[in-house]
Amino acid sequence: MVRLSAKEKAKEIHKILEDLYPTVPIPLDHTSPYTLLIAVLLSAQCTDERVNKVTPFLFEKADNPFTMSQLDVEEIKAIIRPCGLSPKKSKAIYDLSHILIDKHRGEVPQDLDALEKLPGVGHKTASVVMSQAFGVPAFPVDTHIQRLAYRWTLSTGKNVVKTEKDLKRLFPEESWNKLHLQIIFFGREYCPARGHDPYQCPICKVYGRKSLMK
């Protein structure tokens, strides 16, 4: 175990992630801020891979709030059913499309608070849209990033809100948009929730929590 301050450890972890993932693609296929917003909404409790298989069928029908608002909720629900939670998600997609038309001239707002007020859009989803659609510095934290931050002793891991604050404090703002994706890709390849071997993980074997190494 290397003993470093949290800031020093974050800097070293950032170097590892940069070496492994110098470029990172956005996992969810999209063509506009609106299609990204819908894809992120659908990704709740669903894999990105499955979302990317479903959204072409949905966006063929409607890839903007004006055409989406003309669809029936049941029609939306039938298309997105493979993503899970289809009754709730379909209503959210229908309702937020109407709100975008009525309050934002059919545009996805470049404002975190306004995004969070949309149906089905929480802080994490809003942060992803701000980061990936508009390039505004944000650090979207889900349970996967929360788990890794805890493993690497960068945060206590009590909740995603606390983890987001900790990570924003430790990493430079200009790195946030890329870094949250690097962490996600690293988690999938080297640091999964199950079957994880900390001795084989490039980060955990050096900077991991002691309890994980027993």
Short mmCIF file of the C-alpha atoms (twelve columns), coordinates in Angstrom:
data_MODEL
# 
_entry.id   MODEL 
# 
loop_
_atom_site.group_PDB 
_atom_site.id 
_atom_site.type_symbol 
_atom_site.label_atom_id 
_atom_site.label_alt_id 
_atom_site.label_comp_id 
_atom_site.label_asym_id 
_atom_site.label_seq_id 
_atom_site.Cartn_x 
_atom_site.Cartn_y 
_atom_site.Cartn_z 
_atom_site.pdbx_PDB_model_num 
ATOM 1   C CA . MET A 1   0.000   0.000   0.000   1 
ATOM 2   C CA . VAL A 2   1.392   3.355   -1.070  1 
ATOM 3   C CA . ARG A 3   0.751   6.085   1.480   1 
ATOM 4   C CA . LEU A 4   -0.108  9.330   -0.260  1 
ATOM 5   C CA . SER A 5   -2.436  12.212  0.424   1 
ATOM 6   C CA . ALA A 6   -5.795  12.034  -1.325  1 
ATOM 7   C CA . LYS A 7   -4.688  14.749  -3.761  1 
ATOM 8   C CA . GLU A 8   -1.455  12.928  -4.569  1 
ATOM 9   C CA . LYS A 9   -3.278  9.642   -4.982  1 
ATOM 10  C CA . ALA A 10  -5.839  11.234  -7.282  1 
ATOM 11  C CA . LYS A 11  -3.023  12.640  -9.421  1 
ATOM 12  C CA . GLU A 12  -1.388  9.209   -9.771  1 
ATOM 13  C CA . ILE A 13  -4.708  7.511   -10.535 1 
ATOM 14  C CA . HIS A 14  -5.422  10.158  -13.147 1 
ATOM 15  C CA . LYS A 15  -2.091  9.348   -14.827 1 
ATOM 16  C CA . ILE A 16  -2.976  5.648   -14.974 1 
ATOM 17  C CA . LEU A 17  -6.364  6.408   -16.499 1 
ATOM 18  C CA . GLU A 18  -4.819  8.776   -19.038 1 
ATOM 19  C CA . ASP A 19  -2.303  6.114   -20.071 1 
ATOM 20  C CA . LEU A 20  -4.988  3.455   -20.445 1 
ATOM 21  C CA . TYR A 21  -7.671  5.649   -22.041 1 
ATOM 22  C CA . PRO A 22  -6.106  8.650   -23.796 1 
ATOM 23  C CA . THR A 23  -9.334  8.993   -25.772 1 
ATOM 24  C CA . VAL A 24  -12.770 7.883   -24.649 1 
ATOM 25  C CA . PRO A 25  -15.900 7.607   -26.802 1 
ATOM 26  C CA . ILE A 26  -19.288 8.601   -25.424 1 
ATOM 27  C CA . PRO A 27  -20.948 5.240   -24.665 1 
ATOM 28  C CA . LEU A 28  -24.489 6.197   -25.671 1 
ATOM 29  C CA . ASP A 29  -25.166 6.723   -29.373 1 
ATOM 30  C CA . HIS A 30  -26.819 10.061  -30.119 1 
ATOM 31  C CA . THR A 31  -26.999 12.795  -32.732 1 
ATOM 32  C CA . SER A 32  -28.153 15.790  -30.688 1 
ATOM 33  C CA . PRO A 33  -28.570 17.006  -27.108 1 
ATOM 34  C CA . TYR A 34  -32.166 15.756  -27.236 1 
ATOM 35  C CA . THR A 35  -31.295 12.229  -28.346 1 
ATOM 36  C CA . LEU A 36  -28.529 12.114  -25.741 1 
ATOM 37  C CA . LEU A 37  -30.990 13.209  -23.049 1 
ATOM 38  C CA . ILE A 38  -33.408 10.444  -24.031 1 
ATOM 39  C CA . ALA A 39  -30.636 7.831   -24.219 1 
ATOM 40  C CA . VAL A 40  -29.321 8.738   -20.763 1 
ATOM 41  C CA . LEU A 41  -32.841 8.607   -19.348 1 
ATOM 42  C CA . LEU A 42  -33.286 5.135   -20.825 1 
ATOM 43  C CA . SER A 43  -29.955 3.957   -19.384 1 
ATOM 44  C CA . ALA A 44  -31.265 4.033   -15.815 1 
ATOM 45  C CA . GLN A 45  -30.987 0.443   -14.530 1 
ATOM 46  C CA . CYS A 46  -30.110 -0.654  -18.068 1 
ATOM 47  C CA . THR A 47  -26.866 -1.265  -19.924 1 
ATOM 48  C CA . ASP A 48  -25.579 1.192   -22.509 1 
ATOM 49  C CA . GLU A 49  -25.359 -1.674  -24.984 1 
ATOM 50  C CA . ARG A 50  -29.066 -2.415  -24.711 1 
ATOM 51  C CA . VAL A 51  -29.984 1.270   -24.935 1 
ATOM 52  C CA . ASN A 52  -27.960 1.565   -28.143 1 
ATOM 53  C CA . LYS A 53  -29.930 -1.333  -29.614 1 
ATOM 54  C CA . VAL A 54  -33.275 0.250   -28.746 1 
ATOM 55  C CA . THR A 55  -32.761 3.934   -29.552 1 
ATOM 56  C CA . PRO A 56  -32.410 3.524   -33.349 1 
ATOM 57  C CA . PHE A 57  -36.002 2.241   -33.464 1 
ATOM 58  C CA . LEU A 58  -37.224 5.051   -31.209 1 
ATOM 59  C CA . PHE A 59  -35.320 7.818   -33.004 1 
ATOM 60  C CA . GLU A 60  -36.460 6.560   -36.383 1 
ATOM 61  C CA . LYS A 61  -39.958 7.416   -35.182 1 
ATOM 62  C CA . ALA A 62  -38.975 10.606  -33.378 1 
ATOM 63  C CA . ASP A 63  -35.589 12.214  -32.814 1 
ATOM 64  C CA . ASN A 64  -36.811 15.591  -31.551 1 
ATOM 65  C CA . PRO A 65  -39.390 16.770  -29.014 1 
ATOM 66  C CA . PHE A 66  -41.853 17.928  -31.680 1 
ATOM 67  C CA . THR A 67  -42.268 14.515  -33.307 1 
ATOM 68  C CA . MET A 68  -41.908 12.659  -29.986 1 
ATOM 69  C CA . SER A 69  -44.775 14.653  -28.510 1 
ATOM 70  C CA . GLN A 70  -46.987 13.412  -31.344 1 
ATOM 71  C CA . LEU A 71  -46.445 9.762   -30.418 1 
ATOM 72  C CA . ASP A 72  -48.725 7.941   -28.052 1 
ATOM 73  C CA . VAL A 73  -47.222 7.007   -24.671 1 
ATOM 74  C CA . GLU A 74  -48.124 3.383   -25.331 1 
ATOM 75  C CA . GLU A 75  -46.230 3.496   -28.619 1 
ATOM 76  C CA . ILE A 76  -43.133 4.831   -26.875 1 
ATOM 77  C CA . LYS A 77  -43.499 2.216   -24.142 1 
ATOM 78  C CA . ALA A 78  -43.654 -0.639  -26.643 1 
ATOM 79  C CA . ILE A 79  -40.429 0.478   -28.312 1 
ATOM 80  C CA . ILE A 80  -38.413 1.041   -25.126 1 
ATOM 81  C CA . ARG A 81  -39.689 -2.013  -23.218 1 
ATOM 82  C CA . PRO A 82  -36.320 -3.862  -23.485 1 
ATOM 83  C CA . CYS A 83  -34.711 -1.061  -21.444 1 
ATOM 84  C CA . GLY A 84  -36.885 -1.806  -18.424 1 
ATOM 85  C CA . LEU A 85  -39.138 0.505   -16.392 1 
ATOM 86  C CA . SER A 86  -40.944 1.282   -19.635 1 
ATOM 87  C CA . PRO A 87  -44.193 2.657   -18.101 1 
ATOM 88  C CA . LYS A 88  -42.294 5.279   -16.097 1 
ATOM 89  C CA . LYS A 89  -39.709 6.072   -18.775 1 
ATOM 90  C CA . SER A 90  -42.222 6.367   -21.618 1 
ATOM 91  C CA . LYS A 91  -44.349 8.847   -19.677 1 
ATOM 92  C CA . ALA A 92  -41.244 10.841  -18.742 1 
ATOM 93  C CA . ILE A 93  -40.111 10.991  -22.389 1 
ATOM 94  C CA . TYR A 94  -43.574 12.104  -23.513 1 
ATOM 95  C CA . ASP A 95  -43.966 14.703  -20.759 1 
ATOM 96  C CA . LEU A 96  -40.471 16.188  -21.018 1 
ATOM 97  C CA . SER A 97  -40.881 16.535  -24.794 1 
ATOM 98  C CA . HIS A 98  -43.974 18.678  -24.235 1 
ATOM 99  C CA . ILE A 99  -42.170 20.735  -21.592 1 
ATOM 100 C CA . LEU A 100 -39.222 21.362  -23.916 1 
ATOM 101 C CA . ILE A 101 -41.652 22.661  -26.533 1 
ATOM 102 C CA . ASP A 102 -43.731 24.740  -24.115 1 
ATOM 103 C CA . LYS A 103 -40.933 26.215  -21.994 1 
ATOM 104 C CA . HIS A 104 -37.702 25.920  -24.003 1 
ATOM 105 C CA . ARG A 105 -38.758 26.380  -27.655 1 
ATOM 106 C CA . GLY A 106 -38.045 22.726  -28.321 1 
ATOM 107 C CA . GLU A 107 -34.409 22.978  -27.244 1 
ATOM 108 C CA . VAL A 108 -32.659 21.091  -24.455 1 
ATOM 109 C CA . PRO A 109 -31.668 23.782  -21.941 1 
ATOM 110 C CA . GLN A 110 -27.973 24.300  -21.242 1 
ATOM 111 C CA . ASP A 111 -28.750 24.718  -17.567 1 
ATOM 112 C CA . LEU A 112 -28.339 22.102  -14.859 1 
ATOM 113 C CA . ASP A 113 -31.259 23.289  -12.736 1 
ATOM 114 C CA . ALA A 114 -33.613 23.447  -15.720 1 
ATOM 115 C CA . LEU A 115 -32.604 19.946  -16.776 1 
ATOM 116 C CA . GLU A 116 -33.184 18.549  -13.299 1 
ATOM 117 C CA . LYS A 117 -36.743 19.882  -13.363 1 
ATOM 118 C CA . LEU A 118 -37.610 17.738  -16.380 1 
ATOM 119 C CA . PRO A 119 -39.559 14.487  -15.719 1 
ATOM 120 C CA . GLY A 120 -37.291 11.461  -15.316 1 
ATOM 121 C CA . VAL A 121 -34.146 13.598  -15.228 1 
ATOM 122 C CA . GLY A 122 -32.126 13.479  -12.019 1 
ATOM 123 C CA . HIS A 123 -28.855 15.136  -11.134 1 
ATOM 124 C CA . LYS A 124 -26.716 12.441  -12.717 1 
ATOM 125 C CA . THR A 125 -28.613 12.487  -16.017 1 
ATOM 126 C CA . ALA A 126 -28.513 16.290  -16.102 1 
ATOM 127 C CA . SER A 127 -24.776 16.236  -15.407 1 
ATOM 128 C CA . VAL A 128 -24.159 13.797  -18.263 1 
ATOM 129 C CA . VAL A 129 -26.051 16.034  -20.689 1 
ATOM 130 C CA . MET A 130 -24.211 19.159  -19.517 1 
ATOM 131 C CA . SER A 131 -20.886 17.361  -19.877 1 
ATOM 132 C CA . GLN A 132 -21.334 15.344  -23.050 1 
ATOM 133 C CA . ALA A 133 -23.761 17.501  -25.031 1 
ATOM 134 C CA . PHE A 134 -22.589 20.985  -24.088 1 
ATOM 135 C CA . GLY A 135 -19.020 20.504  -22.824 1 
ATOM 136 C CA . VAL A 136 -19.778 22.182  -19.502 1 
ATOM 137 C CA . PRO A 137 -17.548 20.811  -16.704 1 
ATOM 138 C CA . ALA A 138 -19.529 18.253  -14.705 1 
ATOM 139 C CA . PHE A 139 -18.717 15.038  -12.872 1 
ATOM 140 C CA . PRO A 140 -21.650 12.647  -13.234 1 
ATOM 141 C CA . VAL A 141 -21.416 10.043  -10.488 1 
ATOM 142 C CA . ASP A 142 -23.409 6.823   -10.531 1 
ATOM 143 C CA . THR A 143 -23.174 3.810   -8.244  1 
ATOM 144 C CA . HIS A 144 -20.329 2.371   -10.350 1 
ATOM 145 C CA . ILE A 145 -18.128 5.447   -9.961  1 
ATOM 146 C CA . GLN A 146 -19.125 5.630   -6.302  1 
ATOM 147 C CA . ARG A 147 -17.922 2.054   -5.822  1 
ATOM 148 C CA . LEU A 148 -14.561 2.724   -7.467  1 
ATOM 149 C CA . ALA A 149 -13.993 5.954   -5.551  1 
ATOM 150 C CA . TYR A 150 -14.543 3.989   -2.346  1 
ATOM 151 C CA . ARG A 151 -12.204 1.184   -3.422  1 
ATOM 152 C CA . TRP A 152 -9.494  3.724   -4.223  1 
ATOM 153 C CA . THR A 153 -10.046 5.568   -0.904  1 
ATOM 154 C CA . LEU A 154 -10.901 8.783   -2.722  1 
ATOM 155 C CA . SER A 155 -14.260 8.997   -0.959  1 
ATOM 156 C CA . THR A 156 -16.117 7.380   1.915   1 
ATOM 157 C CA . GLY A 157 -18.647 6.099   -0.598  1 
ATOM 158 C CA . LYS A 158 -21.672 6.832   1.618   1 
ATOM 159 C CA . ASN A 159 -23.704 8.287   -1.253  1 
ATOM 160 C CA . VAL A 160 -23.239 9.615   -4.795  1 
ATOM 161 C CA . VAL A 161 -23.682 13.234  -3.684  1 
ATOM 162 C CA . LYS A 162 -20.784 13.011  -1.237  1 
ATOM 163 C CA . THR A 163 -18.670 11.087  -3.778  1 
ATOM 164 C CA . GLU A 164 -19.260 13.750  -6.437  1 
ATOM 165 C CA . LYS A 165 -18.119 16.499  -4.050  1 
ATOM 166 C CA . ASP A 166 -15.025 14.510  -3.069  1 
ATOM 167 C CA . LEU A 167 -14.001 13.799  -6.666  1 
ATOM 168 C CA . LYS A 168 -14.571 17.392  -7.759  1 
ATOM 169 C CA . ARG A 169 -12.325 18.506  -4.931  1 
ATOM 170 C CA . LEU A 170 -9.552  16.054  -5.835  1 
ATOM 171 C CA . PHE A 171 -9.412  16.349  -9.624  1 
ATOM 172 C CA . PRO A 172 -8.937  19.486  -11.741 1 
ATOM 173 C CA . GLU A 173 -12.127 20.835  -13.257 1 
ATOM 174 C CA . GLU A 174 -10.820 20.640  -16.801 1 
ATOM 175 C CA . SER A 175 -10.473 16.844  -16.424 1 
ATOM 176 C CA . TRP A 176 -13.994 16.082  -15.161 1 
ATOM 177 C CA . ASN A 177 -15.814 15.527  -18.462 1 
ATOM 178 C CA . LYS A 178 -13.268 13.021  -19.730 1 
ATOM 179 C CA . LEU A 179 -12.375 11.539  -16.369 1 
ATOM 180 C CA . HIS A 180 -15.817 10.281  -15.433 1 
ATOM 181 C CA . LEU A 181 -15.865 8.296   -18.696 1 
ATOM 182 C CA . GLN A 182 -12.339 6.990   -18.088 1 
ATOM 183 C CA . ILE A 183 -13.414 5.707   -14.686 1 
ATOM 184 C CA . ILE A 184 -16.454 3.983   -16.194 1 
ATOM 185 C CA . PHE A 185 -14.367 2.257   -18.878 1 
ATOM 186 C CA . PHE A 186 -11.730 1.263   -16.313 1 
ATOM 187 C CA . GLY A 187 -14.372 -0.207  -14.030 1 
ATOM 188 C CA . ARG A 188 -15.774 -2.366  -16.813 1 
ATOM 189 C CA . GLU A 189 -12.363 -3.662  -17.886 1 
ATOM 190 C CA . TYR A 190 -10.349 -3.927  -14.673 1 
ATOM 191 C CA . CYS A 191 -12.475 -3.208  -11.610 1 
ATOM 192 C CA . PRO A 192 -15.923 -4.858  -11.897 1 
ATOM 193 C CA . ALA A 193 -18.412 -5.130  -9.055  1 
ATOM 194 C CA . ARG A 194 -18.219 -8.930  -9.057  1 
ATOM 195 C CA . GLY A 195 -15.274 -11.226 -9.547  1 
ATOM 196 C CA . HIS A 196 -12.839 -8.419  -8.895  1 
ATOM 197 C CA . ASP A 197 -9.252  -9.379  -8.063  1 
ATOM 198 C CA . PRO A 198 -7.599  -6.340  -6.426  1 
ATOM 199 C CA . TYR A 199 -4.156  -7.868  -6.923  1 
ATOM 200 C CA . GLN A 200 -4.665  -7.820  -10.699 1 
ATOM 201 C CA . CYS A 201 -6.239  -4.362  -10.849 1 
ATOM 202 C CA . PRO A 202 -3.753  -1.663  -11.979 1 
ATOM 203 C CA . ILE A 203 -5.151  0.819   -9.455  1 
ATOM 204 C CA . CYS A 204 -6.418  -1.288  -6.555  1 
ATOM 205 C CA . LYS A 205 -3.164  -3.233  -6.196  1 
ATOM 206 C CA . VAL A 206 -1.342  0.035   -5.497  1 
ATOM 207 C CA . TYR A 207 -3.906  2.457   -4.120  1 
ATOM 208 C CA . GLY A 208 -6.779  0.206   -3.051  1 
ATOM 209 C CA . ARG A 209 -8.498  0.063   0.316   1 
ATOM 210 C CA . LYS A 210 -6.674  -2.265  2.699   1 
ATOM 211 C CA . SER A 211 -9.803  -4.220  3.561   1 
ATOM 212 C CA . LEU A 212 -10.091 -5.257  -0.095  1 
ATOM 213 C CA . MET A 213 -6.624  -6.735  -0.118  1 
ATOM 214 C CA . LYS A 214 -7.231  -9.288  2.616   1 
# 
